[in-house]
Amino acid sequence: MSELAAKRGAVLAAKKALFLVFRIGNERFALKATEVAEVLPRLALKPIAQAPLWVAGIFAHRGALVPVIDLSALTFGTSAQARTSTRLVLVNYQPQPWSEARWLGLILEQATDTLRCDPAEFQPYGLDNQQAPYLGPVREDAQGLMQWIGVADLLTAPVRALLFSAELSL
């Protein structure tokens, strides 16, 4: 392989990003792997009183209390199915670039696959869904459409105030 071809290959590889692929019902979604801190099996959670139904609860992990949301319940109003492939995924939640990153747990169905692709392959889908700002651009492949979930946009200010300390409720 020539030096030029090797450099070209390195540039193409640098443009690609790794995504964790999961499903909500029959629909495919993706999280950028750099936002994922850890993938755990589904664990028992302590419920949070008066929280929205999609707030699944909290659990203790490595000395920290971690709030958990059920992404299926948040997105479509139906709790995630308890499957062997249902995972509790810890993400680095940082709503603003200057705010402190915190762990947030997400209950995700069929979170067992990854995808490496150029993030530019995800395109806007033309709908300004203000009720679900975390639903990002979509990518089409042989299996249909896949939508990118924006971790930073998952929680509204009131829910951040409920789940995290006052310093995060911007």
Z-matrix of the N, CA and C atoms (Angstrom, degrees):
N
C 1 1.451
C 2 1.522 1 108.20
N 3 1.300 2 115.71 1 133.85
C 4 1.457 3 119.43 2 -179.35
C 5 1.521 4 110.50 3 -73.73
N 6 1.304 5 115.50 4 160.77
C 7 1.468 6 120.72 5 179.35
C 8 1.524 7 110.73 6 -62.30
N 9 1.342 8 117.19 7 -39.13
C 10 1.459 9 121.58 8 179.05
C 11 1.527 10 110.95 9 -63.27
N 12 1.328 11 117.65 10 -43.73
C 13 1.465 12 121.60 11 178.90
C 14 1.523 13 110.57 12 -64.22
N 15 1.324 14 116.91 13 -38.46
C 16 1.464 15 120.78 14 178.40
C 17 1.520 16 110.56 15 -64.23
N 18 1.339 17 117.24 16 -42.18
C 19 1.465 18 120.80 17 178.49
C 20 1.526 19 110.81 18 -65.18
N 21 1.340 20 116.19 19 -41.69
C 22 1.460 21 120.31 20 178.70
C 23 1.528 22 110.19 21 -61.45
N 24 1.326 23 117.05 22 -42.37
C 25 1.459 24 121.44 23 178.17
C 26 1.514 25 111.78 24 -63.88
N 27 1.322 26 117.09 25 -38.67
C 28 1.462 27 120.84 26 178.55
C 29 1.517 28 111.02 27 -66.36
N 30 1.327 29 118.20 28 -38.46
C 31 1.466 30 121.93 29 178.34
C 32 1.525 31 109.97 30 -66.03
N 33 1.332 32 117.70 31 -43.55
C 34 1.460 33 120.38 32 178.39
C 35 1.525 34 111.25 33 -63.09
N 36 1.321 35 117.23 34 -41.34
C 37 1.466 36 120.95 35 178.50
C 38 1.523 37 110.80 36 -65.09
N 39 1.325 38 117.69 37 -35.96
C 40 1.456 39 121.15 38 -179.34
C 41 1.520 40 111.51 39 -66.90
N 42 1.325 41 117.85 40 -28.55
C 43 1.458 42 121.54 41 179.69
C 44 1.525 43 112.06 42 -74.89
N 45 1.311 44 116.70 43 -20.63
C 46 1.455 45 120.22 44 -176.77
C 47 1.525 46 110.82 45 -84.32
N 48 1.326 47 114.89 46 148.03
C 49 1.461 48 121.67 47 178.10
C 50 1.526 49 108.10 48 -126.14
N 51 1.310 50 115.86 49 156.22
C 52 1.452 51 121.65 50 178.53
C 53 1.522 52 109.15 51 -97.59
N 54 1.334 53 116.37 52 134.97
C 55 1.459 54 122.76 53 179.60
C 56 1.521 55 109.72 54 -124.26
N 57 1.333 56 116.82 55 144.25
C 58 1.459 57 123.14 56 170.02
C 59 1.523 58 106.22 57 -90.13
N 60 1.334 59 116.72 58 123.55
C 61 1.460 60 122.26 59 -177.61
C 62 1.523 61 108.75 60 -101.77
N 63 1.338 62 115.95 61 137.55
C 64 1.462 63 121.59 62 178.68
C 65 1.522 64 108.94 63 -147.14
N 66 1.306 65 115.88 64 175.73
C 67 1.469 66 120.25 65 -178.93
C 68 1.521 67 110.37 66 -125.53
N 69 1.309 68 113.58 67 149.29
C 70 1.460 69 121.91 68 165.49
C 71 1.518 70 103.57 69 -122.88
N 72 1.325 71 115.68 70 108.23
C 73 1.460 72 119.67 71 -171.33
C 74 1.518 73 108.56 72 63.13
N 75 1.327 74 116.68 73 -124.87
C 76 1.465 75 121.14 74 179.29
C 77 1.520 76 113.00 75 -95.81
N 78 1.312 77 117.07 76 -1.70
C 79 1.461 78 121.48 77 -175.64
C 80 1.523 79 111.54 78 -92.38
N 81 1.337 80 115.94 79 142.73
C 82 1.466 81 121.65 80 -179.66
C 83 1.528 82 110.56 81 -99.77
N 84 1.327 83 113.97 82 140.83
C 85 1.453 84 122.20 83 179.21
C 86 1.524 85 108.52 84 -136.17
N 87 1.338 86 116.08 85 166.19
C 88 1.459 87 120.45 86 -179.13
C 89 1.520 88 110.42 87 -142.65
N 90 1.317 89 115.08 88 145.73
C 91 1.467 90 123.92 89 171.88
C 92 1.519 91 107.41 90 -118.33
N 93 1.304 92 117.35 91 138.70
C 94 1.460 93 119.75 92 176.00
C 95 1.522 94 108.26 93 -67.00
N 96 1.311 95 116.91 94 129.58
C 97 1.471 96 122.24 95 -174.35
C 98 1.527 97 112.25 96 -61.32
N 99 1.320 98 118.33 97 -27.46
C 100 1.472 99 119.74 98 179.17
C 101 1.519 100 111.50 99 -68.04
N 102 1.335 101 117.93 100 -16.74
C 103 1.470 102 120.94 101 176.62
C 104 1.528 103 111.93 102 -89.46
N 105 1.323 104 117.13 103 -11.39
C 106 1.465 105 122.02 104 -178.35
C 107 1.522 106 109.55 105 -88.96
N 108 1.330 107 115.92 106 124.71
C 109 1.462 108 120.90 107 178.07
C 110 1.532 109 111.19 108 -90.27
N 111 1.332 110 116.04 109 -38.67
C 112 1.462 111 119.70 110 -175.80
C 113 1.521 112 109.43 111 -165.85
N 114 1.334 113 116.74 112 147.96
C 115 1.460 114 122.53 113 175.42
C 116 1.520 115 107.04 114 -113.75
N 117 1.339 116 115.45 115 121.26
C 118 1.467 117 122.33 116 -176.49
C 119 1.527 118 109.60 117 -118.90
N 120 1.335 119 117.65 118 160.22
C 121 1.468 120 118.30 119 170.36
C 122 1.533 121 108.02 120 -69.36
N 123 1.305 122 116.54 121 163.61
C 124 1.467 123 119.26 122 177.47
C 125 1.521 124 108.85 123 -64.99
N 126 1.330 125 116.26 124 133.08
C 127 1.457 126 122.91 125 -176.05
C 128 1.525 127 111.04 126 -117.73
N 129 1.331 128 116.27 127 162.24
C 130 1.464 129 120.99 128 173.18
C 131 1.530 130 108.18 129 -69.85
N 132 1.323 131 116.51 130 136.72
C 133 1.456 132 122.10 131 -177.24
C 134 1.519 133 110.47 132 -121.07
N 135 1.322 134 116.46 133 151.03
C 136 1.460 135 121.86 134 172.84
C 137 1.522 136 107.00 135 -90.25
N 138 1.340 137 117.79 136 123.08
C 139 1.466 138 119.70 137 -179.31
C 140 1.534 139 111.34 138 -66.95
N 141 1.328 140 115.77 139 154.90
C 142 1.463 141 122.33 140 176.52
C 143 1.528 142 107.21 141 -108.93
N 144 1.335 143 116.58 142 119.19
C 145 1.464 144 121.23 143 -178.32
C 146 1.529 145 110.97 144 -62.33
N 147 1.316 146 116.03 145 140.21
C 148 1.467 147 124.53 146 175.75
C 149 1.525 148 113.96 147 65.08
N 150 1.308 149 117.86 148 13.53
C 151 1.466 150 121.35 149 176.83
C 152 1.529 151 108.81 150 -82.14
N 153 1.328 152 117.80 151 157.88
C 154 1.472 153 119.74 152 173.98
C 155 1.532 154 109.93 153 -57.13
N 156 1.335 155 116.74 154 153.94
C 157 1.469 156 120.71 155 -176.64
C 158 1.514 157 113.37 156 -58.95
N 159 1.319 158 118.49 157 -27.40
C 160 1.456 159 121.20 158 -178.31
C 161 1.529 160 112.45 159 -82.25
N 162 1.336 161 117.39 160 -4.71
C 163 1.465 162 120.31 161 171.93
C 164 1.523 163 106.08 162 -84.53
N 165 1.319 164 116.31 163 108.34
C 166 1.466 165 121.37 164 -173.03
C 167 1.523 166 112.99 165 -75.65
N 168 1.331 167 117.91 166 -27.31
C 169 1.459 168 121.04 167 179.76
C 170 1.513 169 111.52 168 142.75
N 171 1.329 170 114.96 169 -158.38
C 172 1.468 171 121.40 170 178.54
C 173 1.524 172 109.17 171 -134.07
N 174 1.333 173 115.66 172 160.38
C 175 1.461 174 121.07 173 172.80
C 176 1.526 175 108.12 174 -148.54
N 177 1.315 176 115.40 175 159.92
C 178 1.465 177 121.13 176 178.29
C 179 1.519 178 108.69 177 -93.20
N 180 1.340 179 115.23 178 131.53
C 181 1.459 180 119.97 179 -179.68
C 182 1.525 181 108.70 180 -142.76
N 183 1.312 182 115.76 181 117.02
C 184 1.466 183 122.11 182 178.44
C 185 1.521 184 112.92 183 50.26
N 186 1.328 185 114.96 184 44.46
C 187 1.461 186 120.64 185 175.61
C 188 1.512 187 115.10 186 83.55
N 189 1.327 188 118.76 187 2.96
C 190 1.467 189 121.50 188 179.46
C 191 1.529 190 109.94 189 -122.22
N 192 1.325 191 116.48 190 145.54
C 193 1.454 192 120.84 191 172.65
C 194 1.527 193 107.80 192 -86.71
N 195 1.317 194 115.62 193 128.75
C 196 1.460 195 121.23 194 -174.47
C 197 1.529 196 109.31 195 -118.53
N 198 1.337 197 117.88 196 119.78
C 199 1.462 198 119.77 197 174.21
C 200 1.524 199 109.78 198 -74.32
N 201 1.340 200 115.78 199 149.07
C 202 1.465 201 121.23 200 -176.48
C 203 1.525 202 109.39 201 -129.92
N 204 1.329 203 115.74 202 133.57
C 205 1.459 204 119.75 203 173.74
C 206 1.526 205 109.21 204 -116.93
N 207 1.314 206 114.40 205 149.83
C 208 1.460 207 122.26 206 177.47
C 209 1.525 208 105.95 207 -94.68
N 210 1.315 209 116.95 208 106.05
C 211 1.465 210 120.79 209 -174.53
C 212 1.528 211 112.41 210 -64.59
N 213 1.319 212 117.35 211 -30.54
C 214 1.461 213 120.82 212 176.80
C 215 1.524 214 110.22 213 -65.72
N 216 1.323 215 117.19 214 -44.83
C 217 1.468 216 121.47 215 179.38
C 218 1.528 217 110.89 216 -67.08
N 219 1.330 218 117.19 217 -38.27
C 220 1.460 219 120.82 218 178.13
C 221 1.527 220 111.00 219 -64.04
N 222 1.316 221 116.90 220 -44.07
C 223 1.463 222 122.19 221 -172.98
C 224 1.529 223 113.01 222 -80.36
N 225 1.331 224 117.17 223 -48.47
C 226 1.463 225 120.28 224 -173.31
C 227 1.533 226 114.46 225 -120.77
N 228 1.345 227 118.21 226 1.99
C 229 1.459 228 120.83 227 176.65
C 230 1.511 229 115.33 228 79.30
N 231 1.326 230 118.02 229 10.14
C 232 1.466 231 122.75 230 179.54
C 233 1.518 232 108.99 231 -123.65
N 234 1.320 233 117.42 232 128.44
C 235 1.466 234 120.96 233 -179.21
C 236 1.523 235 111.68 234 -60.54
N 237 1.327 236 115.54 235 149.24
C 238 1.468 237 121.24 236 176.90
C 239 1.522 238 109.55 237 -61.97
N 240 1.312 239 115.32 238 141.64
C 241 1.458 240 120.01 239 177.47
C 242 1.524 241 109.55 240 -74.05
N 243 1.323 242 115.54 241 142.80
C 244 1.464 243 120.86 242 177.13
C 245 1.523 244 108.33 243 -80.85
N 246 1.315 245 116.23 244 94.91
C 247 1.466 246 123.00 245 178.79
C 248 1.521 247 107.81 246 -115.17
N 249 1.315 248 116.26 247 166.71
C 250 1.463 249 118.53 248 175.00
C 251 1.519 250 110.68 249 -68.27
N 252 1.337 251 117.30 250 -21.42
C 253 1.467 252 121.38 251 179.78
C 254 1.532 253 112.69 252 -94.01
N 255 1.345 254 117.69 253 1.86
C 256 1.469 255 120.46 254 176.72
C 257 1.521 256 107.53 255 -77.44
N 258 1.313 257 115.74 256 128.73
C 259 1.465 258 121.77 257 -175.25
C 260 1.521 259 111.51 258 -122.66
N 261 1.320 260 114.63 259 157.99
C 262 1.453 261 121.69 260 169.40
C 263 1.532 262 104.47 261 -104.56
N 264 1.304 263 116.21 262 111.29
C 265 1.458 264 121.30 263 -175.05
C 266 1.523 265 108.62 264 -105.52
N 267 1.329 266 115.94 265 121.48
C 268 1.462 267 120.66 266 175.59
C 269 1.511 268 108.44 267 -84.69
N 270 1.332 269 115.86 268 126.09
C 271 1.461 270 120.45 269 176.63
C 272 1.524 271 108.90 270 -117.14
N 273 1.311 272 114.83 271 155.73
C 274 1.464 273 121.30 272 174.71
C 275 1.522 274 106.67 273 -86.62
N 276 1.328 275 116.08 274 100.97
C 277 1.456 276 121.48 275 -177.03
C 278 1.523 277 109.32 276 -90.64
N 279 1.313 278 115.21 277 120.58
C 280 1.465 279 121.73 278 -179.80
C 281 1.528 280 107.37 279 -141.50
N 282 1.354 281 117.70 280 94.94
C 283 1.458 282 120.47 281 -173.30
C 284 1.527 283 114.49 282 -66.51
N 285 1.309 284 117.83 283 -26.25
C 286 1.469 285 122.65 284 178.37
C 287 1.522 286 108.01 285 -133.70
N 288 1.332 287 118.16 286 145.90
C 289 1.472 288 119.89 287 -178.33
C 290 1.531 289 113.72 288 -56.91
N 291 1.312 290 117.52 289 -28.88
C 292 1.471 291 120.54 290 -178.01
C 293 1.535 292 112.70 291 -90.97
N 294 1.343 293 117.47 292 -7.45
C 295 1.462 294 119.39 293 -178.58
C 296 1.532 295 110.69 294 -85.19
N 297 1.297 296 114.32 295 160.14
C 298 1.463 297 121.30 296 179.22
C 299 1.532 298 109.93 297 -72.01
N 300 1.321 299 116.68 298 133.43
C 301 1.470 300 120.59 299 176.61
C 302 1.519 301 108.74 300 -74.88
N 303 1.317 302 115.93 301 138.84
C 304 1.456 303 123.33 302 177.78
C 305 1.514 304 109.13 303 -129.70
N 306 1.314 305 115.89 304 157.05
C 307 1.455 306 119.54 305 173.51
C 308 1.520 307 109.21 306 -76.98
N 309 1.318 308 114.90 307 139.56
C 310 1.452 309 123.32 308 172.31
C 311 1.512 310 105.90 309 -134.54
N 312 1.318 311 116.87 310 130.82
C 313 1.459 312 120.92 311 178.43
C 314 1.519 313 110.82 312 -91.34
N 315 1.306 314 116.04 313 138.91
C 316 1.462 315 122.48 314 176.60
C 317 1.516 316 109.11 315 -123.27
N 318 1.316 317 116.74 316 128.56
C 319 1.458 318 120.24 317 172.83
C 320 1.526 319 106.52 318 -87.16
N 321 1.343 320 115.60 319 119.28
C 322 1.457 321 121.95 320 -175.66
C 323 1.526 322 110.13 321 -127.26
N 324 1.327 323 115.91 322 134.05
C 325 1.462 324 121.34 323 177.45
C 326 1.525 325 110.56 324 -84.72
N 327 1.297 326 116.11 325 143.55
C 328 1.462 327 124.27 326 175.11
C 329 1.529 328 111.86 327 49.70
N 330 1.316 329 115.73 328 44.26
C 331 1.468 330 121.82 329 179.91
C 332 1.516 331 109.14 330 -87.47
N 333 1.333 332 115.95 331 71.09
C 334 1.458 333 120.30 332 -174.47
C 335 1.524 334 113.54 333 -127.41
N 336 1.331 335 117.75 334 -4.48
C 337 1.463 336 120.23 335 -176.08
C 338 1.520 337 111.38 336 -116.25
N 339 1.318 338 114.45 337 158.91
C 340 1.463 339 120.70 338 172.90
C 341 1.519 340 108.43 339 -127.99
N 342 1.320 341 114.73 340 162.30
C 343 1.457 342 122.08 341 178.93
C 344 1.517 343 107.35 342 -141.14
N 345 1.315 344 116.77 343 134.03
C 346 1.465 345 121.39 344 173.53
C 347 1.521 346 107.24 345 -111.67
N 348 1.327 347 115.69 346 118.32
C 349 1.459 348 119.94 347 -179.78
C 350 1.528 349 109.73 348 -155.16
N 351 1.301 350 115.51 349 169.16
C 352 1.451 351 122.11 350 175.66
C 353 1.528 352 107.18 351 -74.73
N 354 1.329 353 119.89 352 124.21
C 355 1.468 354 121.20 353 178.78
C 356 1.527 355 113.16 354 -55.44
N 357 1.330 356 117.84 355 -24.22
C 358 1.464 357 121.28 356 178.98
C 359 1.533 358 111.89 357 -67.44
N 360 1.340 359 117.37 358 -13.75
C 361 1.464 360 120.39 359 176.34
C 362 1.527 361 111.48 360 -69.28
N 363 1.328 362 117.36 361 -19.84
C 364 1.463 363 121.78 362 175.81
C 365 1.529 364 107.39 363 -82.62
N 366 1.318 365 116.56 364 126.14
C 367 1.461 366 121.76 365 -175.20
C 368 1.533 367 110.58 366 -119.73
N 369 1.336 368 118.03 367 148.79
C 370 1.473 369 120.34 368 175.77
C 371 1.527 370 110.11 369 -57.34
N 372 1.326 371 116.15 370 143.45
C 373 1.464 372 119.08 371 -178.00
C 374 1.518 373 113.04 372 -101.44
N 375 1.323 374 117.36 373 7.08
C 376 1.450 375 121.20 374 169.65
C 377 1.516 376 116.28 375 82.12
N 378 1.320 377 118.39 376 8.03
C 379 1.460 378 121.26 377 179.96
C 380 1.521 379 108.53 378 -118.64
N 381 1.318 380 117.15 379 126.63
C 382 1.463 381 121.25 380 177.61
C 383 1.523 382 107.59 381 -91.25
N 384 1.325 383 116.48 382 87.60
C 385 1.451 384 122.69 383 -175.63
C 386 1.527 385 109.47 384 -89.53
N 387 1.332 386 116.86 385 85.02
C 388 1.457 387 121.21 386 -176.49
C 389 1.528 388 112.64 387 -68.62
N 390 1.328 389 117.81 388 -20.09
C 391 1.459 390 121.15 389 177.78
C 392 1.528 391 111.52 390 -77.31
N 393 1.319 392 116.98 391 -17.36
C 394 1.465 393 121.45 392 -179.18
C 395 1.527 394 109.12 393 -140.63
N 396 1.345 395 117.89 394 68.70
C 397 1.470 396 120.13 395 -175.82
C 398 1.526 397 113.83 396 -65.96
N 399 1.323 398 117.29 397 -15.01
C 400 1.463 399 121.75 398 179.11
C 401 1.526 400 112.43 399 -75.12
N 402 1.334 401 117.72 400 -14.65
C 403 1.462 402 120.72 401 178.72
C 404 1.519 403 108.63 402 -79.33
N 405 1.315 404 115.46 403 105.02
C 406 1.449 405 121.78 404 -174.25
C 407 1.512 406 113.60 405 -91.80
N 408 1.327 407 116.03 406 -156.55
C 409 1.464 408 121.29 407 -177.44
C 410 1.522 409 112.30 408 -67.21
N 411 1.328 410 115.59 409 167.68
C 412 1.464 411 121.82 410 -177.53
C 413 1.523 412 110.93 411 -119.17
N 414 1.315 413 114.28 412 157.29
C 415 1.468 414 122.24 413 179.11
C 416 1.520 415 106.89 414 -131.41
N 417 1.327 416 116.05 415 136.59
C 418 1.456 417 120.78 416 178.72
C 419 1.520 418 110.03 417 -104.81
N 420 1.333 419 115.84 418 137.96
C 421 1.455 420 121.90 419 173.27
C 422 1.521 421 108.02 420 -144.00
N 423 1.308 422 117.82 421 -168.38
C 424 1.469 423 122.01 422 -176.37
C 425 1.529 424 112.72 423 -61.96
N 426 1.333 425 117.66 424 -24.13
C 427 1.465 426 121.25 425 -179.33
C 428 1.523 427 112.84 426 -91.12
N 429 1.324 428 118.56 427 -3.49
C 430 1.462 429 121.59 428 -179.65
C 431 1.523 430 110.92 429 116.58
N 432 1.320 431 115.81 430 -150.40
C 433 1.456 432 121.22 431 -177.36
C 434 1.523 433 111.58 432 -94.41
N 435 1.319 434 115.08 433 145.88
C 436 1.466 435 123.05 434 175.85
C 437 1.527 436 106.45 435 -130.18
N 438 1.332 437 117.06 436 136.08
C 439 1.459 438 120.53 437 -177.35
C 440 1.520 439 111.08 438 -112.67
N 441 1.330 440 115.22 439 137.29
C 442 1.462 441 123.79 440 -179.50
C 443 1.525 442 108.03 441 -83.65
N 444 1.322 443 116.95 442 128.72
C 445 1.467 444 123.15 443 177.45
C 446 1.524 445 108.17 444 -95.49
N 447 1.322 446 116.43 445 125.02
C 448 1.462 447 122.01 446 177.48
C 449 1.519 448 110.58 447 -88.17
N 450 1.313 449 117.75 448 104.62
C 451 1.462 450 122.89 449 -175.78
C 452 1.531 451 111.61 450 -57.68
N 453 1.316 452 118.01 451 -42.03
C 454 1.465 453 121.20 452 -177.05
C 455 1.527 454 112.55 453 -63.03
N 456 1.332 455 117.24 454 -21.79
C 457 1.467 456 121.59 455 -176.79
C 458 1.525 457 113.59 456 -101.01
N 459 1.331 458 118.00 457 9.59
C 460 1.465 459 120.61 458 -175.10
C 461 1.523 460 114.07 459 -67.09
N 462 1.323 461 117.85 460 -38.09
C 463 1.462 462 120.69 461 -171.19
C 464 1.519 463 112.38 462 -112.65
N 465 1.319 464 115.46 463 139.31
C 466 1.457 465 120.41 464 172.97
C 467 1.529 466 108.45 465 -79.12
N 468 1.314 467 116.96 466 165.08
C 469 1.469 468 121.21 467 -179.88
C 470 1.535 469 112.18 468 -56.82
N 471 1.349 470 120.38 469 -44.69
C 472 1.473 471 118.88 470 178.92
C 473 1.532 472 113.16 471 -62.64
N 474 1.340 473 116.90 472 -36.61
C 475 1.467 474 119.47 473 179.77
C 476 1.526 475 109.83 474 -72.01
N 477 1.337 476 118.02 475 -38.48
C 478 1.475 477 120.00 476 174.57
C 479 1.520 478 110.25 477 -58.09
N 480 1.332 479 116.76 478 -42.22
C 481 1.467 480 120.98 479 179.52
C 482 1.524 481 110.90 480 -63.01
N 483 1.335 482 116.63 481 -36.39
C 484 1.458 483 120.98 482 178.89
C 485 1.526 484 111.77 483 -70.38
N 486 1.329 485 116.48 484 -43.55
C 487 1.450 486 121.01 485 -172.13
C 488 1.525 487 115.10 486 -87.12
N 489 1.338 488 116.19 487 -28.96
C 490 1.457 489 120.89 488 -176.96
C 491 1.523 490 109.92 489 -122.68
N 492 1.298 491 115.96 490 171.49
C 493 1.459 492 120.01 491 178.87
C 494 1.515 493 110.82 492 -65.98
N 495 1.317 494 117.16 493 165.91
C 496 1.471 495 122.73 494 -176.97
C 497 1.514 496 112.79 495 -57.64
N 498 1.342 497 118.07 496 -25.67
C 499 1.459 498 119.41 497 -178.31
C 500 1.520 499 113.14 498 -65.29
N 501 1.352 500 117.66 499 -21.82
C 502 1.451 501 119.97 500 179.27
C 503 1.517 502 112.59 501 -92.87
N 504 1.313 503 118.79 502 -12.58
C 505 1.462 504 119.93 503 -177.54
C 506 1.517 505 109.57 504 -84.46
N 507 1.322 506 115.12 505 82.42
C 508 1.468 507 122.94 506 -174.70
C 509 1.513 508 111.48 507 -76.87
